[in-house]
Amino acid sequence: MAFVLENRPNMTLVFLILASFMQLCFGAMYKVGDSAGWTTIGNVDYKQWAAKKTFLVDDVIVFQYSPQFHNVMQVPHAEYQSCNASAPIATHTTGNDSITITTHGHHFFLCGVPGHCQAGQKVDINVLRVSSSASPSQSPLSSSHIPAVAVPAPSSSHASYWLPSKFGVVMAVFLVVLFNFA
């Protein structure tokens, strides 16, 4: 018990360091429309909202809305442009939908309630390729995506981006810090 009492401040530091490193292991979470959510009320400009974000693979896109009045449909590019919700790739109707982005490129979402897409309730989530050396990933949905432009590795403005190789580094640093305080 002497260890716990004598090293309590050190263990707090270890916990804070671990919490900081764990943030690096997961993609960022974005609430579509920020505080307004997914709606036709308030003239939310989803195109402008998305343009201010840097989306990367493993980010989570959260759509919050009233399910009595809205839904979320992922659609191919042509259907997005024409606001056609007749053949969606996926439909979400819970009112609190979290969608993890697993591929780079454009991901198109709209509200399938008649008139809502035409009123601007649609968003293009453009997920950037991490580096020009990254090979494009193929998915069953890849035919519905427009290729993304290659960009350099993520900057500090997107510090919560996940790189699989980060997990090992994070755990190694954590263990070194933990055993130095133990």
C-alpha positions in Angstrom: 0.0 0.0 0.0 2.9 2.3 0.5 3.5 2.3 -3.2 0.0 3.5 -4.0 0.2 6.4 -1.4 3.7 7.5 -2.3 3.3 7.3 -6.0 -0.3 8.5 -6.4 0.8 11.8 -8.2 3.0 9.7 -10.5 0.1 7.3 -11.3 -2.1 10.3 -12.1 0.6 11.5 -14.6 0.8 8.0 -16.1 -3.0 8.1 -16.5 -3.0 11.5 -18.2 -0.2 10.4 -20.5 -2.1 7.2 -21.4 -5.3 9.2 -22.1 -3.3 11.5 -24.4 -1.7 8.7 -26.3 -5.0 6.7 -26.6 -6.5 9.7 -28.4 -3.9 9.0 -31.1 -5.2 5.5 -31.6 -8.7 6.4 -32.9 -10.1 8.4 -35.7 -11.7 11.8 -35.0 -15.4 12.1 -34.5 -17.4 14.7 -36.4 -21.0 15.7 -35.7 -22.5 16.7 -39.1 -23.6 20.3 -38.9 -21.9 20.7 -35.5 -24.5 22.0 -32.9 -27.3 22.2 -35.5 -27.1 18.6 -36.4 -28.7 17.0 -39.5 -31.6 19.3 -40.3 -33.3 21.6 -42.7 -34.0 24.2 -40.0 -31.5 27.1 -39.6 -30.0 27.1 -43.1 -27.1 24.9 -42.3 -24.5 24.9 -45.2 -23.3 21.3 -45.1 -21.0 22.0 -48.1 -19.2 24.7 -46.1 -19.3 22.6 -42.9 -17.5 19.7 -44.7 -15.0 22.1 -46.4 -13.7 23.2 -43.0 -12.9 19.6 -41.9 -10.1 17.3 -42.7 -11.6 13.8 -43.0 -9.3 10.7 -42.8 -9.9 7.0 -42.9 -11.3 5.7 -39.5 -12.9 9.0 -38.7 -16.5 8.6 -37.4 -19.2 10.8 -38.9 -22.2 11.3 -36.6 -25.6 12.3 -37.9 -27.9 13.5 -35.1 -31.5 14.3 -36.1 -35.2 13.7 -35.4 -36.0 10.3 -37.0 -39.6 11.4 -37.4 -38.5 14.0 -39.8 -35.2 13.0 -41.3 -33.0 10.0 -42.3 -29.5 9.5 -43.8 -28.9 7.8 -47.0 -25.5 7.1 -48.5 -25.7 7.4 -52.3 -23.5 7.3 -55.4 -22.3 10.6 -56.8 -24.9 10.9 -59.6 -27.7 10.4 -57.1 -26.2 12.9 -54.8 -26.0 15.5 -57.5 -29.6 14.9 -58.6 -31.0 14.4 -55.0 -32.2 10.9 -56.0 -32.8 8.7 -53.0 -34.4 5.8 -54.9 -31.4 3.4 -54.7 -29.3 4.2 -51.7 -26.1 2.3 -50.9 -27.1 2.4 -47.2 -30.0 3.9 -45.2 -29.8 5.1 -41.6 -32.9 5.9 -39.5 -32.0 5.9 -35.8 -31.6 9.7 -35.3 -28.1 9.1 -33.9 -26.1 7.4 -36.6 -22.4 6.9 -36.4 -20.7 5.9 -39.6 -17.0 5.0 -39.6 -15.3 5.9 -42.8 -13.1 3.0 -44.0 -12.0 4.2 -47.4 -10.6 7.4 -48.9 -12.5 9.4 -51.5 -15.9 11.0 -51.6 -18.7 9.6 -49.5 -22.1 11.1 -50.4 -25.0 11.4 -47.9 -28.4 13.0 -48.2 -31.8 13.1 -46.4 -34.2 11.0 -48.4 -37.3 12.8 -47.2 -38.9 14.5 -50.3 -37.6 18.1 -50.7 -34.9 17.9 -48.0 -32.0 17.2 -50.2 -33.1 19.9 -52.6 -33.2 22.3 -49.6 -29.5 21.5 -49.0 -29.7 18.6 -46.6 -26.8 16.7 -48.2 -23.1 16.4 -47.5 -20.0 15.2 -49.4 -17.5 13.8 -47.0 -14.2 13.8 -48.9 -11.7 11.5 -47.1 -8.2 12.3 -48.0 -5.5 9.8 -48.9 -2.8 9.8 -46.3 0.2 9.9 -48.7 0.9 9.6 -52.3 2.6 6.2 -51.6 -0.6 4.8 -50.1 -2.2 2.3 -52.5 -5.9 2.9 -53.1 -8.1 0.6 -51.2 -10.9 -1.2 -53.0 -14.3 -1.7 -51.4 -17.7 -2.8 -52.7 -18.7 0.8 -52.6 -15.6 2.1 -54.5 -17.6 2.5 -57.7 -19.7 5.2 -56.0 -16.7 7.3 -54.9 -14.8 9.9 -56.8 -11.0 9.5 -56.3 -9.5 11.8 -53.7 -6.4 13.8 -54.2 -3.3 12.5 -52.4 -2.1 14.7 -49.6 0.9 14.6 -47.2 0.6 12.8 -43.9 -1.8 14.4 -41.4 -0.8 17.5 -39.6 -1.2 18.2 -35.9 -4.6 19.7 -36.6 -5.8 16.1 -37.0 -4.0 14.6 -34.1 -6.6 12.0 -33.4 -6.1 10.2 -36.7 -5.4 6.5 -36.4 -2.4 4.8 -38.0 -2.2 1.1 -37.3 1.6 1.4 -36.6 0.8 4.0 -33.9 -0.8 1.5 -31.6 2.5 -0.4 -31.0 4.3 2.8 -30.4 1.7 4.1 -28.1 1.7 0.9 -26.1 5.5 0.8 -25.9 5.6 4.4 -24.6 2.9 3.7 -22.1 4.7 0.6 -20.8 8.0 2.4 -20.5 6.3 5.3 -18.6 4.4 2.9 -16.4 7.5 0.8 -15.4 9.5 3.9 -14.8 6.9 5.1 -12.2 6.4 1.6 -10.7 
